[in-house]
Amino acid sequence: MISRETLKTPQDVLAVLKAGLALCQQDLYQFNLSGLELQKANFHRATLIRANLSQADLSAADLSAADLRGADLSQAILRDANLLSACLYRVDLSGADLRGAILTGTKLLGAKYNSQTLFPEGFAYKSSGAIGPNANLNGAQLNTANLRNADLQGASLLGAYLGGADLTLANLQGARLSQADLRTAWLAGAYLRNTRLNGANLAGADLRAADMTGVEFEKLESIAGADFTQVQGLSDEMRSRLLSQPAQELDTPHALTRRTTRASLESVSIKI
């Protein structure tokens, strides 16, 4: 087995591959392999936790049983790669090309994809636990997840646990968040057009400058301490409904901004 001491730089990795050697079971924790030509490389059971593999060419590479937790695979080429039983928890797959890849037993919980991600034909990625457009994430445990800029348009997040999650600037257009737990979630600048929020808990949520045009809700579980400062698209009817919540909730300050929910709503410009 190749010693860790001989693998200190990306050039060392390329030299090993050029020599025809495998990188099975190697510890490549947090390695920066971005943009490298790694076609047919053998990373079987390798540790690639939080490695940077963005834009790398991993065509036909063997990543079976590899540990890729938290790795960056954005825009990576993974065509015909073997990802059998690989761990891809919270991996960034934005723009990645996975056509023809083997994904049997691959663990994709919390992995992020977008509309440019290409999956193998017939692969049920929407119900794989991965996070992206039209994903089925009902009841998902996503507390404190980093979903900044995530593309979740049309996703189903009924009853999902998103407490403390970072959804700053996320695209949640048309998403279903009824009964979701969004306590202390960061939703600043989020795109919430036509999102369904009935029964959601927004206590302590940061919604500053979010676009709430067409948001649907009859009743919210709580908005205590939520900050709606500079929210866009709020109709008079919607604001009145929010201001009909219990006074105790409305007069609770947001933990960070110290602005009460009532004050943040009263400062919002109403959509005519």
C-alpha positions in Angstrom: 0.0 0.0 0.0 1.3 3.5 -0.9 2.3 5.5 2.2 0.5 8.7 3.0 4.0 10.4 3.0 4.2 9.9 -0.7 0.9 11.5 -1.4 1.3 15.1 -0.3 0.3 17.0 -3.4 -2.1 16.5 -6.4 1.0 16.0 -8.5 1.9 13.0 -6.3 -1.5 11.5 -7.0 -1.1 12.0 -10.7 2.4 10.4 -10.6 1.0 7.3 -8.9 -1.8 7.0 -11.4 0.6 7.5 -14.3 2.7 4.7 -12.9 -0.3 2.4 -13.2 -0.8 2.1 -9.5 -4.1 2.0 -7.6 -5.2 4.3 -4.8 -7.3 1.7 -3.1 -7.9 2.5 0.6 -5.8 5.6 0.4 -6.4 8.5 2.9 -7.0 11.6 0.7 -8.8 13.6 3.3 -9.4 17.2 2.1 -7.1 16.7 -0.9 -7.5 19.3 -3.6 -7.9 17.3 -6.9 -9.9 20.0 -8.6 -9.8 19.8 -12.4 -7.5 16.8 -12.6 -7.6 14.1 -15.3 -8.5 11.0 -13.2 -10.1 8.8 -15.8 -10.2 5.1 -14.8 -8.4 5.9 -11.5 -8.9 3.2 -8.8 -10.1 4.8 -5.6 -11.8 1.7 -4.2 -12.5 2.1 -0.5 -10.4 5.4 -0.5 -11.1 8.1 2.0 -12.0 11.3 0.1 -13.9 13.1 2.9 -14.2 16.8 2.0 -11.9 16.4 -1.0 -12.2 19.0 -3.7 -12.9 17.1 -7.0 -14.8 19.9 -8.7 -14.4 19.8 -12.5 -12.3 16.6 -12.2 -12.6 14.0 -15.0 -13.4 10.8 -13.2 -14.8 9.0 -16.2 -14.9 5.2 -15.6 -13.1 5.6 -12.3 -13.5 3.0 -9.6 -15.0 4.8 -6.5 -16.7 1.8 -5.1 -17.1 1.9 -1.3 -15.2 5.1 -1.3 -16.0 7.6 1.5 -16.7 11.0 -0.1 -18.6 12.6 2.7 -18.8 16.4 2.2 -16.7 16.3 -1.0 -17.1 18.8 -3.8 -18.0 17.0 -7.0 -19.5 20.1 -8.7 -19.2 19.9 -12.5 -17.2 16.7 -12.2 -17.3 14.2 -15.0 -18.4 10.8 -13.6 -19.6 9.1 -16.7 -19.5 5.3 -16.3 -17.8 5.6 -12.9 -18.3 2.8 -10.4 -19.9 4.3 -7.2 -21.2 1.0 -5.9 -21.9 1.4 -2.1 -20.0 4.7 -2.1 -20.8 7.2 0.6 -21.8 10.6 -0.9 -23.5 12.2 2.2 -23.8 15.9 1.7 -21.7 15.9 -1.5 -22.0 18.7 -4.0 -23.1 17.2 -7.3 -24.2 20.5 -8.9 -23.6 20.3 -12.6 -22.0 16.8 -12.3 -22.3 14.3 -15.2 -23.2 10.9 -13.8 -24.5 9.3 -17.0 -23.8 5.6 -17.1 -22.5 5.6 -13.5 -23.1 2.6 -11.2 -25.1 4.0 -8.3 -26.3 0.7 -6.7 -26.2 1.1 -2.9 -24.7 4.6 -3.2 -25.6 6.7 -0.1 -26.8 10.1 -1.4 -28.5 11.5 1.8 -28.1 15.2 1.8 -26.1 15.3 -1.5 -26.9 18.5 -3.5 -27.8 18.5 -7.2 -29.3 21.1 -9.5 -31.0 21.3 -12.9 -27.7 20.8 -14.7 -26.8 17.5 -12.9 -27.1 14.5 -15.2 -28.0 11.2 -13.6 -28.0 7.7 -15.1 -31.1 7.0 -17.2 -33.9 5.5 -15.0 -32.2 6.4 -11.7 -34.7 7.6 -9.1 -32.7 10.5 -7.9 -35.7 12.4 -6.7 -36.4 9.9 -3.9 -32.7 9.0 -3.2 -32.4 11.4 -0.3 -30.4 13.9 -2.4 -31.4 17.6 -2.3 -32.4 19.4 -5.5 -35.3 20.4 -7.8 -38.5 18.3 -7.3 -36.8 16.1 -4.7 -39.0 14.1 -2.3 -37.8 15.1 1.1 -40.9 14.7 3.2 -39.9 14.4 6.9 -36.2 14.7 6.0 -33.8 15.4 8.9 -32.0 18.5 7.6 -31.4 20.4 10.8 -28.5 22.9 10.5 -27.8 21.7 6.9 -25.9 24.0 4.6 -28.4 24.7 1.8 -27.1 28.1 0.9 -28.0 28.8 -2.8 -29.6 25.4 -3.1 -32.0 24.8 -5.9 -35.1 23.3 -4.3 -37.8 24.5 -6.6 -40.8 22.2 -6.7 -39.3 20.0 -3.9 -41.6 18.3 -1.4 -40.5 19.0 2.1 -43.7 18.2 4.0 -42.9 17.9 7.7 -39.2 18.3 7.1 -36.9 19.2 9.9 -35.0 22.3 8.8 -34.3 23.9 12.2 -31.2 26.1 12.0 -30.6 25.2 8.3 -28.9 27.8 6.1 -31.2 28.4 3.2 -29.8 31.9 2.4 -30.6 32.8 -1.3 -32.1 29.3 -1.8 -34.6 28.8 -4.6 -37.7 27.3 -3.0 -40.2 28.4 -5.7 -43.3 26.2 -5.6 -41.8 24.0 -2.8 -44.2 22.3 -0.4 -43.1 23.1 3.2 -46.4 22.5 5.0 -45.8 21.4 8.7 -42.1 21.9 8.2 -39.9 22.9 11.1 -38.0 26.1 10.1 -37.2 27.3 13.5 -34.1 29.6 13.5 -33.6 28.8 9.8 -31.7 31.3 7.7 -33.9 32.3 4.7 -32.5 35.8 3.9 -33.0 36.5 0.3 -34.6 33.2 -0.4 -36.9 32.8 -3.4 -40.2 31.6 -1.8 -42.6 32.4 -4.6 -45.7 30.2 -4.5 -44.3 28.1 -1.7 -46.8 26.3 0.6 -46.1 27.0 4.2 -49.3 26.0 5.9 -48.7 24.8 9.5 -44.9 25.5 9.2 -43.0 26.7 12.3 -41.0 29.9 11.5 -40.1 30.8 15.0 -36.8 32.7 15.0 -36.4 32.4 11.2 -34.5 35.1 9.3 -36.6 36.0 6.3 -35.0 39.4 5.6 -35.4 40.4 1.9 -37.0 37.0 1.0 -39.4 37.0 -2.0 -42.7 35.7 -0.6 -44.9 36.5 -3.6 -47.8 34.1 -3.7 -46.8 32.2 -0.6 -49.7 30.0 0.6 -50.7 29.5 4.2 -53.8 29.4 6.3 -52.1 29.1 9.7 -48.5 29.0 10.9 -47.5 27.1 14.0 -45.4 30.0 15.2 -43.6 33.2 13.9 -42.3 34.2 17.3 -39.1 36.1 16.7 -39.1 35.7 12.9 -37.7 38.7 11.1 -39.6 39.8 7.9 -37.7 43.0 7.3 -37.7 44.0 3.6 -39.6 40.9 2.6 -40.8 41.2 -1.0 -44.2 40.4 -2.5 -46.2 40.4 0.7 -49.8 41.3 0.1 -51.9 43.2 2.6 -54.0 40.1 3.2 -50.9 38.1 4.0 -49.4 40.7 6.3 -52.8 41.0 8.1 -52.8 37.2 8.6 -49.3 37.3 10.0 -50.2 40.1 12.3 -53.1 38.1 13.6 -50.7 35.7 15.3 -50.6 35.9 19.2 -49.2 39.1 20.6 -46.6 37.2 22.5 -45.2 35.9 19.2 -45.3 39.2 17.5 -43.4 41.0 20.3 -40.6 38.4 20.5 -37.3 39.8 19.1 -35.2 37.9 16.7 -32.1 36.5 18.4 -29.7 38.2 16.1 -31.3 41.3 14.7 -33.2 42.1 18.0 -36.1 43.4 15.9 -39.5 42.1 17.0 -41.7 40.2 14.5 -44.3 42.9 14.7 -41.8 45.7 13.9 -40.4 43.8 11.0 -43.9 43.2 9.5 -44.9 46.9 10.0 -41.9 48.0 8.1 -42.7 45.9 5.0 -43.8 47.6 1.9 -47.1 46.1 0.8 -47.6 44.7 -2.7 -50.4 46.5 -4.5 
